């Protein structure tokens, strides 16, 4: 028995061990995929490739209309196929556009999950394009009418408030 256990342990360099681990994770990803001809639910797929934090969050995104497959809003039980274009609107208004490359049903590691889709997402907006948030000192109390007008002018200048008028120049 002791000799059997010794033969199961990897003996070799660190690179051999790392490549063995990588091939094991790829095999795990293949095992997580559906058997021949089966389909995968969209909420499960976006969870397994790490586009949603939990499966229920994926289902909630589908219910809210934040998930589109080939340009059509879908329910959580929609079957996804290889070659489908999936658009997922995430927090902050950022939209992820991916094309399904491989179907998997179970959540796998991030490096393996990236191999399951082609990412065609537009780059996120640059940091300086995001308007700064007006921060008031603690205990300063409620803003006065003048403070509120100053904040409205600031929001209008950065274009974050659609109802505010742009600042008038004399």
Buried (B, 14 or more C-beta within 10 A) or exposed (E): EEEEEEEEEEEEEEEEEEEEEEEEEBEBBEEBBEEEEEEBBBBBBBBBBBBBEEBEBBBBBBEEEBBBBEEEEBEBEBBBEEEBBBBBBEEEEEBBBBEBEBBBBEBBEEEBBBBBBEEEEEEEEEEEEEEEEEEEEEEEEEEEEEBEEEBBBBBBEEEEBEEBEEEEEE
